[in-house]
Amino acid sequence: MEHILDAASTLPEWLASRGQPAWRAKAIRRWLHAGRAETYAAMTDLPKGLRDALEAEFRIWTTSIARHTRADDGTEKLLLELHDGQRIECVLLREQGPGAEGAGARRTVCISSQVGCAMGCVFCASGLDGVVRNLTTGEIVEQVLRLQALLPADERLSHIVVMGMGEPLANLDRLLPALAATRDPHGLGISQRRITISTVGLPPAIDRLAAEDPGYNLAVSLHAADDALRTQLVPVNKAIGLADVMAAADRYWEASGRRLTFEYVLLGRLNDQPEHARSLVALLGGRAALVNVIPYNSVAGLPYEEPTPADRERFLDILRSAGVNVHVRRRKGARIDAACGQLRRLAVGPT
């Protein structure tokens, strides 16, 4: 039985073959995305015969929640089991806005694009067992809907970051339709300007994104400013090289007009020393970019450690003194292994 979210592009034809008007497809999407319908029976403005036919042909959910973990900072993590028994994780992040009523509050979902990851970043839990397969468009959208269902009815999602398991640009054929679905004004209606795609830097895929749909925020994971150290931390860099990554990022900026973000996981005594900060300043070369510094989040079984407060502040001071725009990632969800670099295919730790 096909996933209704994977059938989005063919749904109008399916409806037409049953004598239904094309606009019913919008109604179905609205129920799935904005109406939070979990069954076809709940889609009360559709004819009963159509609801029965949908029930017979399409599944709304193809995942099951294997584990639901909550942190005291409001972060929630889902371990989802897919139809073939594989597992992925995704995260809901809550941040309060100013004011007593939390006006401007952000509700961000961090979603995965693959089962596992092939990029091999040595400090990241997601790639410990390599990559199994790409997620389908429906499986990507379903993560968003599963996380949305954790919110009260009067709250809505505001941001999407494709920073979970996998390399998003290695699955563009399925990711781009999924993100387009989340932007649908008849559904979730999330602005493209509030969607960020994170990548280790695959130049051909960056160029494809720039040519096809350059309105997304692009975050390039650097983690080092020279090829020797970056290849040690991000093995795929050996076949790419920083020069090509930076050139592709520049081309994306030219096509999109959106400020680039460069992510840098700070690893204690490995890439957090003054010479590393100065090399990063030189690599950026005055680009109008944001550097998102992410203090390392520990992963069970890996030998890396967090930077000391003194080393972290010294690193940041060198960047700021050079005029680099710096943001330090807040550590949300670390206690439930939901922070950056901690998502994995199997549940670990307490519920």
C-alpha positions in Angstrom: 0.0 0.0 0.0 1.5 3.3 -1.1 2.2 6.2 1.3 -0.2 9.0 0.7 2.6 11.5 1.2 4.6 9.8 -1.5 1.6 9.9 -3.9 1.2 13.6 -3.7 2.3 14.2 -7.3 0.0 11.5 -8.7 -3.0 12.2 -6.4 -4.9 14.5 -8.8 -4.7 11.8 -11.5 -5.9 9.1 -9.1 -8.8 11.3 -8.1 -9.7 12.0 -11.7 -9.8 8.3 -12.5 -12.5 8.0 -9.8 -14.5 11.0 -11.1 -13.3 13.3 -8.3 -12.4 17.0 -8.9 -8.7 17.9 -8.8 -9.3 20.3 -5.9 -9.9 17.4 -3.6 -6.1 16.9 -3.6 -5.7 20.3 -1.9 -8.4 19.3 0.6 -6.6 16.1 1.4 -3.2 17.8 1.8 -4.9 20.4 4.1 -6.3 17.7 6.3 -2.9 15.9 6.5 -0.7 18.9 7.0 -2.7 21.6 8.7 -5.7 19.6 10.0 -3.6 17.0 11.7 -5.9 14.2 10.6 -4.6 10.8 11.6 -7.3 8.8 9.7 -9.3 9.3 6.5 -12.5 9.0 8.6 -11.5 12.3 10.2 -11.6 14.1 6.8 -15.3 14.9 7.3 -15.7 17.2 4.2 -14.8 14.4 1.8 -17.5 12.0 0.5 -17.6 8.7 2.5 -16.9 6.7 -0.7 -13.8 8.7 -1.4 -12.6 8.2 2.2 -13.1 4.5 1.9 -11.2 4.4 -1.4 -8.3 6.3 0.1 -8.3 3.9 3.1 -8.0 1.0 0.7 -5.3 2.5 -1.5 -3.1 4.7 0.7 -1.5 4.7 4.2 -1.4 7.9 6.1 1.4 6.7 8.5 4.1 4.3 7.5 6.2 4.9 10.6 5.6 3.9 14.2 7.0 5.7 17.2 9.5 3.3 18.8 10.5 5.7 21.5 9.5 9.2 22.6 11.9 11.1 24.8 11.5 14.5 26.5 14.0 16.9 28.0 13.4 19.4 30.7 14.2 22.3 28.3 11.2 21.4 26.2 13.0 19.4 23.5 11.3 16.2 22.4 12.9 13.4 20.3 11.2 10.6 18.4 12.8 7.3 17.4 10.7 6.2 14.4 10.6 2.7 13.0 10.1 2.6 9.2 8.0 0.1 7.2 11.1 -2.0 6.6 12.2 -2.1 10.2 14.9 0.6 9.8 15.0 3.4 12.4 15.6 7.1 12.3 15.5 10.0 14.8 14.0 13.5 14.6 13.6 16.3 17.1 11.2 19.1 18.1 12.9 22.2 19.6 11.1 24.8 21.6 12.4 28.3 22.1 10.4 31.0 23.8 10.0 34.5 22.2 10.0 37.8 24.1 7.0 38.7 26.3 4.9 36.9 28.9 2.9 35.1 26.3 5.9 33.9 24.4 5.2 36.0 21.3 7.6 35.2 18.5 8.2 31.7 19.9 10.0 29.3 17.6 9.0 25.7 17.1 11.7 24.1 15.1 11.9 20.5 13.8 15.2 18.9 13.0 14.6 16.1 10.5 16.6 13.3 8.9 17.1 12.6 5.2 18.7 9.2 5.2 18.9 6.0 7.4 22.4 6.5 8.7 25.0 8.6 6.9 27.9 7.9 4.6 29.9 11.1 5.2 31.8 9.5 8.1 32.3 12.6 10.4 34.3 11.0 13.2 32.6 12.8 16.0 29.0 12.2 14.9 26.7 9.3 16.1 24.6 9.3 12.9 27.2 7.8 10.7 28.6 5.2 13.1 27.1 2.3 11.1 27.2 3.9 7.7 24.2 4.6 5.4 21.5 2.1 4.7 19.2 4.0 2.3 17.7 7.3 1.4 14.4 8.2 2.9 11.4 8.7 0.6 9.6 12.0 0.2 6.8 10.7 2.4 9.1 9.5 5.1 10.7 13.0 5.3 7.4 14.8 5.4 6.0 12.3 7.9 8.7 13.3 10.4 7.5 16.9 10.3 3.9 15.7 10.8 4.8 13.4 13.7 6.6 16.2 15.4 3.8 18.7 14.7 1.4 16.4 16.5 3.4 16.9 19.7 2.3 20.6 19.7 -0.9 21.9 21.2 -3.6 22.7 18.6 -3.0 26.4 19.0 0.7 26.1 18.2 2.3 25.7 14.8 5.7 24.9 13.5 7.8 27.9 12.4 11.2 26.5 11.2 12.6 23.3 9.6 16.3 22.4 9.8 17.4 19.4 7.7 20.3 18.6 10.2 19.3 15.2 11.4 20.7 11.8 10.2 22.1 11.7 6.7 23.6 14.0 4.1 20.6 16.0 2.7 22.2 16.9 -0.6 22.8 13.2 -1.3 19.0 12.8 -1.4 17.8 15.9 -3.3 15.4 14.0 -5.5 13.3 13.1 -2.5 14.1 16.0 -0.2 13.1 18.9 -2.5 9.5 17.6 -3.1 9.2 17.0 0.7 10.3 20.6 1.5 8.0 21.9 -1.2 5.1 20.1 0.5 5.9 21.8 3.8 5.8 25.2 2.1 2.4 24.6 0.6 0.1 27.5 1.7 -2.8 25.0 1.9 -0.8 22.9 4.4 1.9 23.8 6.9 2.7 27.0 5.0 6.3 27.3 6.3 8.3 30.0 4.6 11.2 28.9 2.5 13.3 31.5 4.4 12.7 29.5 7.5 14.0 26.2 6.1 17.7 25.4 6.4 19.6 22.6 4.7 22.9 21.5 6.2 25.6 19.8 4.2 29.2 18.7 4.6 29.6 20.3 1.2 29.0 18.4 -2.0 29.8 20.9 -4.8 27.7 19.3 -7.7 24.7 19.0 -5.4 25.1 22.6 -4.1 25.2 23.8 -7.7 22.1 21.8 -8.5 20.3 23.3 -5.5 21.4 26.8 -6.7 20.0 26.1 -10.2 16.7 24.5 -9.1 15.6 26.1 -5.9 18.0 28.5 -4.3 15.7 30.1 -1.7 16.7 27.8 1.2 19.2 28.7 3.9 22.4 26.7 3.3 24.6 25.7 6.2 28.0 24.2 5.3 29.6 22.0 8.0 33.3 22.9 8.0 34.7 21.8 11.3 38.3 22.7 10.2 39.9 25.3 8.0 42.6 23.3 6.3 42.3 20.1 4.3 44.6 17.9 6.4 42.5 18.4 9.6 39.2 18.5 7.8 39.9 15.2 6.1 40.8 13.7 9.5 37.4 14.9 10.9 35.3 14.6 7.7 36.8 11.8 5.6 34.8 12.6 2.5 36.8 15.8 2.3 39.7 13.8 0.8 37.8 13.5 -2.4 36.4 17.1 -2.4 38.7 19.6 -0.8 37.9 22.9 1.0 38.6 25.1 -2.1 35.9 23.4 -4.1 33.5 23.5 -1.1 34.0 27.2 -0.6 33.7 28.0 -4.3 30.4 26.1 -4.5 29.1 27.9 -1.4 30.0 31.2 -3.0 28.1 30.3 -6.1 25.1 29.4 -4.0 25.3 32.8 -2.3 25.4 34.5 -5.7 22.3 32.6 -6.9 20.3 32.9 -3.7 21.4 36.2 -2.1 21.0 34.5 1.2 23.8 34.8 3.8 25.8 31.6 4.1 26.2 29.8 7.4 29.3 27.8 8.2 29.1 25.3 11.0 32.0 24.4 13.2 31.9 21.7 15.9 34.4 22.7 18.5 36.3 19.6 19.7 38.5 19.9 22.8 42.2 20.1 22.0 41.6 19.1 18.4 40.3 22.1 16.5 39.7 24.7 19.2 43.1 26.3 19.5 44.1 29.9 18.5 45.8 28.7 15.3 42.6 27.0 14.3 40.6 30.1 14.8 43.1 32.2 12.8 43.0 29.7 10.0 39.2 29.9 10.0 39.4 33.7 9.7 41.7 33.4 6.8 39.5 30.8 5.1 36.4 32.9 5.3 38.3 35.8 3.7 35.9 38.5 4.7 32.8 36.7 3.4 29.5 38.1 4.8 28.8 34.8 6.5 27.7 33.5 9.9 29.8 31.0 11.7 27.7 28.7 13.9 30.0 27.4 16.6 28.8 24.2 18.1 30.6 23.0 21.3 30.9 19.3 21.0 28.1 17.1 22.4 29.5 13.9 23.8 28.6 10.6 22.1 28.9 7.3 23.9 31.8 5.3 22.6 33.6 8.1 20.9 36.9 9.5 22.3 36.3 13.2 21.7 35.7 15.8 24.4 34.1 19.1 24.9 36.3 22.3 24.7 37.2 23.9 28.0 35.3 27.2 28.7 38.6 29.0 28.4 39.5 27.5 25.0 36.0 28.1 23.7 36.0 31.8 24.7 39.5 32.3 23.3 38.4 30.8 20.0 35.3 33.0 19.9 37.3 36.1 20.8 39.7 35.6 17.9 36.8 35.3 15.4 34.9 38.3 16.8 38.1 40.5 16.9 38.5 39.7 13.2 35.0 40.9 12.5 33.5 37.4 11.9 29.8 37.2 12.7 29.6 34.4 15.3 26.7 32.5 16.8 27.2 29.9 19.5 24.7 27.0 19.3 22.7 26.5 22.5 22.9 23.0 23.8 19.3 21.9 23.7 18.3 18.3 24.2 21.8 17.0 25.1 20.5 15.1 28.1 18.3 13.0 25.8 20.9 12.6 23.1 18.9 15.0 20.8 21.6 17.7 20.3 23.8 18.2 17.2 25.7 15.1 16.3 23.9 12.8 18.7 21.1 11.3 16.6 21.4 7.7 15.8 19.5 4.6 14.5 19.2 2.8 17.9 17.9 4.2 21.1 20.4 4.6 23.9 20.1 5.9 27.4 17.1 6.3 29.7 13.6 7.0 28.5 
